[in-house]
Amino acid sequence: MAVTTQDSVNHGFVRGAPVDAMPAPAATTGAIGWIRANLLSSPANIALTIFSALLIYWIVPPIIEFMFVHAVWSGNDREACLPTAERPEVGACWAFARDRFAYFIYGSYPIPERWRVDVFFVMLAVGIVWLLWLEAPRRDLGALYFFVVVPIVSYILLTGWEAIGLRAVDTSLWGGVLVTIVVSWVGIVFSLPIGILLALGRRSHMPVVKLFSVIFIEFVRGVPLITVLFMASVMLPLFVPDAYSPDKLLRALIGIAMFASAYMAEVVRAGLQAIPKGQYEGAMAVGLGYWQMMYLIILPQALKITIPNIVNTYIGLFKDTTLVTIVGIFDFLKTVEVSRIDPKWAAPTTSATGYVFAAIFYFIFCYGMSRYAKSVEARLAKGDRR
C-alpha cells in the first residue's frame, strides 16, 4: 500500500499556474447573444419576432415617406400641399403646422400679451425641474415655489391685473397647449394631496369622515369625466347667483380636480392596504401619533408601492384633458381640429398632418412621465435588493 501511494504522488500532475478564463461562446454574447436570448429563445418568440418584423416592414416605411420623404416643408397656403403633375404624391404638410404653430401654443391669446404665457411656461419648467431633479439644492424651497409661488404668479400673469399694468385677458381667449398644460397641471397638483386625504378618510374610524369620503369617491368615480365636466360647466351656475358664477375654465378645472382626486384616492388606498399591520404597530410602539405615523412611516411606503399606478393615473389625466372641448374650451387638440378645416390650409393631407403633430406632442409628454417614474421606481427599489 505504501508503494502505491508513493507512485500516485510521484506521477500526479498539479498545475502550477491558474488557467486563464476562457471567453464566453460567441453565440451567447454581443448582438448575436442578445438576439438569441430575447428574440429567438423559443418557437413562440420566433413567431412573434417574425410577425413584429413584418408589421414594422408594413407600417414604418409608409410613415417615413409621409412624414419626411414626400413632406412639404414650406409654403404660404394650401396650394403648397396640393398634388401636382410634377409631384403626384404629397406627404405631410408641415408648412401648415409651422404656420399654425403659434395658434397651437397660445390659442386666441392676444399676441402682444403672449410673453406672459412664455413666462408661465418658464416658471413651470423651472419648478418641475427643481422638484424632479433629485440632486437639486433646497428642494423644500422648490416645493414652496411650485405649489405656492407659481400658482399665484401664474394666475396674475395669465388673467391680468390692471393695478400693475397687466391687461386683463378673458379665459375664453385661452387655448392650445396653454389650456392643456394648465388643466393637466391643476389636475395633477391637486389630485395627489386631495386623493391622499380621501384615502385616509375612507380608512378612518370616524363614521362621518369615512361616510363623506366613501360617498365622494364612489359618486365621482361612478360617472364619466364628461358628466363631471357637464355638471361643473352647466349645472353649477344654476345653483349660484350670476354674480358669483365661476369662470368656465375654472369650473372645468374644479371638475377635473375632483375626478382625478377620486381615482387617486383609490390608488393610494390600495397602497395603504398593502402595508403590513406590523408597520402600524411598530410606529405606535415608538410613540408616534396618527399623523406622524402616516407622514413618516406609512405614506412613504404606500406611495412607493403605488408609483406605477399614480403615473398611470397622471398619464390618463393628461390625455383626458382633451375632453374639455365638450364644454367649449379650446385645448391643444381643439386648436388642431379648428386649424385643419381652415380654408386657407384645407388640403388632402392637412388633417393627417395635424393629428400626427398632436400625436407627437402627447407622446413626448406621456413618454417623459413614464420614463421618469421608471427611473424613480428603480432608484427606490435599490433598498429592497440584497
Solvent accessible surface area in square Angstrom, and as a share of the most:
residue,aa,sasa,rsa
1,M,194,0.87
2,A,83,0.64
3,V,112,0.64
4,T,91,0.53
5,T,79,0.46
6,Q,101,0.45
7,D,64,0.33
8,S,70,0.45
9,V,102,0.59
10,N,92,0.47
11,H,156,0.70
12,G,52,0.50
13,F,167,0.70
14,V,134,0.77
15,R,143,0.52
16,G,86,0.82
17,A,63,0.48
18,P,126,0.79
19,V,105,0.60
20,D,120,0.62
21,A,102,0.79
22,M,159,0.71
23,P,115,0.72
24,A,59,0.46
25,P,92,0.58
26,A,82,0.64
27,A,37,0.29
28,T,86,0.50
29,T,64,0.37
30,G,60,0.58
31,A,74,0.57
32,I,104,0.53
33,G,8,0.07
34,W,147,0.51
35,I,69,0.35
36,R,128,0.47
37,A,70,0.54
38,N,74,0.38
39,L,60,0.30
40,L,78,0.39
41,S,66,0.43
42,S,40,0.26
43,P,115,0.72
44,A,65,0.51
45,N,50,0.26
46,I,69,0.35
47,A,58,0.45
48,L,112,0.56
49,T,35,0.20
50,I,97,0.49
51,F,123,0.51
52,S,50,0.32
53,A,56,0.44
54,L,112,0.56
55,L,73,0.36
56,I,103,0.52
57,Y,166,0.63
58,W,178,0.63
59,I,69,0.35
60,V,59,0.34
61,P,53,0.33
62,P,72,0.45
63,I,81,0.41
64,I,81,0.41
65,E,72,0.32
66,F,51,0.21
67,M,31,0.14
68,F,113,0.47
69,V,97,0.56
70,H,55,0.24
71,A,15,0.12
72,V,10,0.06
73,W,135,0.48
74,S,72,0.46
75,G,27,0.26
76,N,127,0.65
77,D,52,0.27
78,R,83,0.30
79,E,110,0.49
80,A,25,0.19
81,C,0,0.00
82,L,37,0.19
83,P,69,0.43
84,T,64,0.37
85,A,100,0.77
86,E,155,0.69
87,R,87,0.32
88,P,104,0.65
89,E,99,0.45
90,V,19,0.11
91,G,2,0.02
92,A,0,0.00
93,C,0,0.00
94,W,32,0.11
95,A,1,0.01
96,F,0,0.00
97,A,6,0.04
98,R,154,0.56
99,D,70,0.36
100,R,58,0.21
101,F,101,0.42
102,A,42,0.33
103,Y,47,0.18
104,F,0,0.00
105,I,31,0.16
106,Y,32,0.12
107,G,2,0.01
108,S,62,0.40
109,Y,1,0.00
110,P,18,0.11
111,I,129,0.65
112,P,96,0.60
113,E,24,0.11
114,R,39,0.14
115,W,127,0.44
116,R,0,0.00
117,V,0,0.00
118,D,60,0.31
119,V,55,0.32
120,F,0,0.00
121,F,51,0.21
122,V,92,0.53
123,M,28,0.12
124,L,10,0.05
125,A,51,0.40
126,V,74,0.43
127,G,0,0.00
128,I,68,0.35
129,V,92,0.53
130,W,69,0.24
131,L,32,0.16
132,L,74,0.37
133,W,143,0.50
134,L,56,0.28
135,E,142,0.63
136,A,10,0.08
137,P,97,0.61
138,R,140,0.51
139,R,89,0.32
140,D,86,0.45
141,L,77,0.38
142,G,0,0.00
143,A,35,0.27
144,L,98,0.49
145,Y,42,0.16
146,F,16,0.07
147,F,100,0.42
148,V,68,0.39
149,V,59,0.34
150,V,0,0.00
151,P,45,0.28
152,I,101,0.51
153,V,53,0.31
154,S,3,0.02
155,Y,151,0.57
156,I,46,0.23
157,L,17,0.09
158,L,6,0.03
159,T,28,0.16
160,G,17,0.16
161,W,127,0.45
162,E,120,0.54
163,A,81,0.63
164,I,100,0.51
165,G,64,0.62
166,L,20,0.10
167,R,121,0.44
168,A,61,0.47
169,V,7,0.04
170,D,84,0.43
171,T,29,0.17
172,S,82,0.53
173,L,67,0.33
174,W,16,0.06
175,G,0,0.00
176,G,0,0.00
177,V,12,0.07
178,L,0,0.00
179,V,1,0.00
180,T,0,0.00
181,I,18,0.09
182,V,10,0.05
183,V,0,0.00
184,S,5,0.03
185,W,30,0.10
186,V,25,0.15
187,G,0,0.00
188,I,41,0.21
189,V,20,0.11
190,F,102,0.42
191,S,0,0.00
192,L,50,0.25
193,P,67,0.42
194,I,67,0.34
195,G,0,0.00
196,I,25,0.13
197,L,109,0.54
198,L,13,0.07
199,A,0,0.00
200,L,9,0.04
201,G,5,0.05
202,R,41,0.15
203,R,90,0.33
204,S,20,0.13
205,H,182,0.81
206,M,120,0.54
207,P,107,0.67
208,V,119,0.68
209,V,57,0.33
210,K,93,0.40
211,L,109,0.54
212,F,131,0.55
213,S,3,0.02
214,V,42,0.24
215,I,99,0.50
216,F,43,0.18
217,I,0,0.00
218,E,71,0.32
219,F,131,0.55
220,V,4,0.02
221,R,85,0.31
222,G,61,0.59
223,V,42,0.24
224,P,86,0.54
225,L,10,0.05
226,I,65,0.33
227,T,51,0.29
228,V,14,0.08
229,L,0,0.00
230,F,87,0.36
231,M,92,0.41
232,A,11,0.09
233,S,13,0.08
234,V,79,0.46
235,M,72,0.32
236,L,59,0.30
237,P,31,0.20
238,L,127,0.63
239,F,149,0.62
240,V,48,0.27
241,P,82,0.52
242,D,136,0.71
243,A,95,0.73
244,Y,168,0.64
245,S,37,0.24
246,P,35,0.22
247,D,58,0.30
248,K,74,0.31
249,L,8,0.04
250,L,86,0.43
251,R,27,0.10
252,A,1,0.00
253,L,22,0.11
254,I,72,0.37
255,G,1,0.01
256,I,1,0.00
257,A,12,0.09
258,M,74,0.33
259,F,24,0.10
260,A,4,0.03
261,S,0,0.00
262,A,0,0.00
263,Y,86,0.33
264,M,0,0.00
265,A,0,0.00
266,E,27,0.12
267,V,23,0.13
268,V,0,0.00
269,R,58,0.21
270,A,53,0.41
271,G,0,0.00
272,L,0,0.00
273,Q,106,0.47
274,A,57,0.44
275,I,10,0.05
276,P,84,0.53
277,K,150,0.64
278,G,43,0.42
279,Q,69,0.30
280,Y,32,0.12
281,E,85,0.38
282,G,36,0.34
283,A,3,0.03
284,M,110,0.49
285,A,86,0.67
286,V,110,0.63
287,G,62,0.59
288,L,41,0.21
289,G,37,0.36
290,Y,100,0.38
291,W,159,0.56
292,Q,98,0.44
293,M,11,0.05
294,M,10,0.04
295,Y,165,0.63
296,L,97,0.48
297,I,53,0.27
298,I,0,0.00
299,L,24,0.12
300,P,66,0.41
301,Q,59,0.26
302,A,0,0.00
303,L,47,0.23
304,K,65,0.28
305,I,89,0.45
306,T,3,0.02
307,I,24,0.12
308,P,64,0.40
309,N,72,0.37
310,I,17,0.09
311,V,24,0.14
312,N,104,0.53
313,T,25,0.14
314,Y,30,0.11
315,I,30,0.15
316,G,25,0.24
317,L,10,0.05
318,F,7,0.03
319,K,102,0.43
320,D,55,0.29
321,T,1,0.00
322,T,26,0.15
323,L,50,0.25
324,V,1,0.00
325,T,37,0.21
326,I,79,0.40
327,V,16,0.09
328,G,40,0.39
329,I,12,0.06
330,F,73,0.30
331,D,0,0.00
332,F,1,0.00
333,L,53,0.27
334,K,64,0.27
335,T,0,0.00
336,V,0,0.00
337,E,53,0.24
338,V,53,0.31
339,S,3,0.02
340,R,63,0.23
341,I,113,0.58
342,D,30,0.16
343,P,108,0.68
344,K,94,0.40
345,W,0,0.00
346,A,37,0.29
347,A,18,0.14
348,P,100,0.63
349,T,19,0.11
350,T,1,0.00
351,S,34,0.22
352,A,43,0.33
353,T,0,0.00
354,G,0,0.00
355,Y,90,0.34
356,V,36,0.21
357,F,42,0.17
358,A,4,0.03
359,A,60,0.46
360,I,69,0.35
361,F,27,0.11
362,Y,27,0.10
363,F,129,0.54
364,I,105,0.54
365,F,78,0.33
366,C,17,0.10
367,Y,110,0.42
368,G,39,0.37
369,M,49,0.22
370,S,47,0.30
371,R,117,0.43
372,Y,71,0.27
373,A,10,0.08
374,K,118,0.50
375,S,62,0.40
376,V,21,0.12
377,E,70,0.31
378,A,49,0.38
379,R,109,0.40
380,L,55,0.28
381,A,34,0.27
382,K,127,0.54
383,G,63,0.61
384,D,91,0.47
385,R,154,0.56
386,R,256,0.93
